[in-house]
């Protein structure tokens, strides 16, 4: 695994900037408080700080090695204590003899160098702890990001599986009713049975082709809805009267595919199915407050609806909308005395305005 300092440009720039600041501060302290020559202060600070910067950069591999071995907490502390002693001793030894070699004849500086070893050792411990803390924070952050990504990917897979499961409930439910109708028509009206088989085939082909695409534009979805209605009109005849009022400005907006069909199916189930007279199902659409609002209304018999139950249609749609848009307020149902309203609210993607 690459050192995060070299892997990330921002980390590298911060690393360089921090050591430049430390180098400058130590140079000023040596020159101002210890009365060392400006050049001597500069060289002293450069040798000690740049050498530890190089050592600190490579401490990353010590941290990675310790984590790879996965030691217990106590063993990890002992490992770092031993490493710290070795590294600080190596750092002070190399820096000390390098500066003694450069300033052999400068007795006052050599005396200062000898006297400064204790506080330099303390400084080395401080630097070591900062590097180790920095590297562990980076590791924790990267591990956290990896876990969040894995969780996000898993959640996405779960959501996709749940969406597919929800959508898979639509086709068998509708297919069962259609096949029963076809079975009846083969005896009473073979031509209509053939027509219904063709329309059913087109409808199912659309459903299968769009199963993996989460969204489609309203125009495409509306075209498929008419395939479904053509099939249902064969079943119910004049009892089913559908009127769609969809302005052109609504047609290009995206909605979840196969979302309208169960709403119309619900209207047919609770309106047309229990009626002997014509039932009007009306679909309206408008854009308002960043939402594509689709309202479906139908006449119904409240007593018959109670007997029929609610089925999976509306529950299915609410779950799909919640999974896709992370909201629970996108489907509203209102039951008047004789009219049922289903109001679907789809957040509009800014790119589709």
Secondary structure, DSSP 8 states (H G I E B T S, - for coil): ---HHHH-HHHHHHHHHHHHHHHHHHHHHHHHTS---HHHHHHHHHHHHHHHHHHHHHHHHHHHHHHHHT--HHHHHHHHHHHHHHHHHHHHHHHHHHHHHHTTT-HHHHHHHHHTHHHHHHHHHHHHHHHHHHHHHHHHHHHHHHHHHHHHHHHHHHHHHHHHHHHHHHHHHHHHHHHHHHHHHHHH-HHHHHHHHHHHHHHHHHHHHTSS--EEEHHHHHHHHHHHHHHHHHHHGGGEEEEEE--HHHHTSEEETT-HHHHHHHHIIIIITT-SS-EEEEEEEEEETTEEEEEEEEE--HHHHHHH--TTHHHHHHHHHHHHHS-S-SEEEEE-SSEEEEEEEEE--GGG-
